[in-house]
């Protein structure tokens, strides 16, 4: 991909507009209160762990990275440097179906008595189409869900940064400087 500016053809523009409209539709259906109810669970004294498989895992990694940028200690489950969880730590688990085996296992390990949504102290519902569902999106597989999750979790990070008085400059100071 380049940064060159060229006039898009009618087809490219129409598809991009449709994708933006789909994401807007999903975000409009979300209850922002879900995000607000998750915020008190996340504090600087505990660590933040993220988990998810496939493209949900990419969103989990993005969230863990953004949490590090705003001053939290964060880890991705399954990585070799991931330490054990303790009381006060938070696990963010992403699954479009809510039944992804490894993601559910991570959640059950953090709260052994329950499946994914039941294991949660807070649930952020993102009603985007996931793989295996018919209709509702022009995009393939779980693209709509993935894009909407990214926006929802970036909103959570923004809300946390505002609560914690973390500026863009503070976040930038935590950004990788060896690239």
N, C-alpha and C positions, 0 to 999 in steps of 0.2 A: 504494500500500500504506500502511496505517496501523498504528499500534501499539495500536489498540483491542483489548481482550480480549473476545471473544465465544465462546460455546460452539460448537465446531465440530460440523458435522453428521457423522453416522456415515461418510458417503462421503469427506469431506475427510480425516478422521482416518485412515481405512483406507488411502487413497492415500499420505498422508505416511508412515505406518508402512511401507508397501511400499517406498517410495523409500529410506528410511533402511535397511531390511533389505537392499536391493540394494547400496547403497554399502558397508554393513558386510561383505557377502559378497565384494565386490571387494577391499576392504582386507585381509580375512582371507587372500586368495589371494596377496597381494603378498609379496615377499621383502624385508623391511626391510634386509637386507644390501645390496640394490641401492642404497638411499639412503646407507647408510654408506660404500659403495665410491665414491660420487660426491663425498662430502665433501672428501677430500684434494685433489681437483682445483680446489676453489674456495678462493681465498685473497685476502686484502685487497690484495696487491700487484698482482694482475691485475684486469681488468674482467670483468663478467658481461654477456653478451648473451643475449637470448631471442628465439625465433622460433616462429611457428606461424601457420596460416591459420584464418580463421573463428573458431569457438568455441575451438579450441585456441590461437588467437592471443590471445583474451581471457585464457585461463589463463596464457599466457606474459607478458602485460602485468602481470597480478596478481603473478606471481612476481618480475618485474623491480622492481615497486614495493616489494614486501616486502623484497627484497634491499637496496634503497636505504634502507628504514627501519632495517635492522640494520647499516648503515654501509658497504655495498659500493657501488662505482661500477657502475651497471647501465644498459643500453640495450636498446631494442627495435629489432631489425633492420628496416630499411626506413623508419625515421623520418628526417626531414631532419637531425636533430641527432646521428645515429648516426655515430661516428667509425670509422675503419678498425681492424680487429683486429690484434693483435700477439701475439707469443710470450708465453705465460703467461695470456692471456685465455681465458675459457670461454664456449662457446656451449651454451645449453640449447635443444634443438629438440623441439617437441611435435607429434606426428602420430599419430592413432589407427591409421591404416593403415601408417604408416612409408613411405608412397610419395607423400605430398603434394608436388607438384612444386617449389613455391617453397621449402618447408621443406627438402627434400632438397638443392636448389641451394644454400641458405645453408650447410648442413652440408658439402657438397662444396667450397664456396669456402673454408671454414675448414680443411678437410682434403681437398685436391683429388683424391686417389686413390680415394675410396670413396663408396658410397651411405649412407643415413642411419644405420642401426644399425652398419654396418661402420665408419663414420666416427667413431663414438663411442669415447671412452676409458672410458665407463661408460654403462650402459643401465638405466633404471628402468622395469620392465615394469608397466604398469597394465592388467590384463586385463578392463576394462569394455567393454561392447558399444559399437561405433561404428556410424556411419551405414552403411547397406548390409548390415549383418548382421541376420539374422532371429532373433527370439526372445531370451530371456535378460534382457529388461527390459520393464516396463510403460511406460517412458518413450520419448519420441520421439527419433529420430536418435541423436546421440552424448551425450545428457544424462548418462547413467550414467558414461561415460568422463570427460567434462568435470568432473563433481563429484568423482570419485575422483582425478583428476589434481590438482585444487585441494587436496584434503586431503593427498595425497602430497607436493606441493611445499611446502605449509605445514609439514609435518613436517620436510622438509629444512631450511627456514629456521629452525625452532625448534631443530633439532639444531646448525645452524651458530651460532645466537645463543648457545646454551649453551657450545659449544666456544670461542667468542670472548668469552665473558663480557659479552654485550650484554643489558642489562636491558630490561624493558618501558618504563621511563622513558627509557632511551637511544633506543629505537625511536621513542617518542612525540616526542622532541626532533627527530627527522628527518621527522616526519609534516608534511604540508602545513599551514601556519598561515594561509594566505590562501584561504579557501573561501567 
